[in-house]
């Protein structure tokens, strides 16, 4: 059974700007996590992203939905990684907040 981690981050940008920031932010994060993952897949559908990561032989899936005033991030952790759910939530809030608040 998977444990969902859901984070909603408010933003004060246009939807297009928020999408651009999320895309650019993810490109910066990828090299930082590359050493910890064996598979990294993403599929954008407009302003929505579906992703899949395999780490420590465990599959982590999730979705990012960029809306007019917020970004909703859902990460499905396998039961074996459920113990770190709050740490994952904290990192998403921290990194996501930095990406959305970063001065351009």
C-alpha positions, -999 to +999 in steps of 0.1 A: +000+000+000+013+034-009+014+064+014+005+097-003+022+129+006+003+160-005+016+195-004-001+226-017+021+257-023+005+291-029+020+314-055+014+349-067+024+344-104+006+338-135+000+301-142+025+303-171+051+318-148+045+293-121+048+265-147+080+279-160+095+282-125+085+246-116+100+233-149+133+252-143+134+242-107+130+205-115+158+208-140+181+221-112+170+194-088+175+165-112+214+165-110+211+167-072+191+135-069+206+116-099+230+097-077+201+083-056+178+071-083+181+044-110+151+056-130+137+091-135+107+096-159+084+126-164+055+133-186+041+169-190+005+173-201+000+211-203+005+224-168+004+190-152+033+167-146+033+129-139+065+115-127+081+082-117+113+076-098+129+044-087+152+047-057+165+020-034+146-005-056+114+013-047+090+030-071+079+065-062+052+081-084+035+114-083+018+144-098+023+181-099-008+202-109-001+239-115-032+260-109-039+297-110-030+305-074-013+273-061+008+242-070-004+208-057+022+182-054+013+146-047+040+119-041+030+083-036+056+066-014+057+028-012+050+014+023+087+008+030+094+045+025+064+057+045+085+063+075+102+092+058+069+108+046+072+138+069+108+144+058+097+142+022+069+167+029+093+191+045+117+190+016+089+195-009+077+225+010+112+240+014+124+234-022+090+242-038+087+274-018+122+284-029+114+277-065+082+297-065+095+326-044+129+329-062+135+364-076+139+364-114 
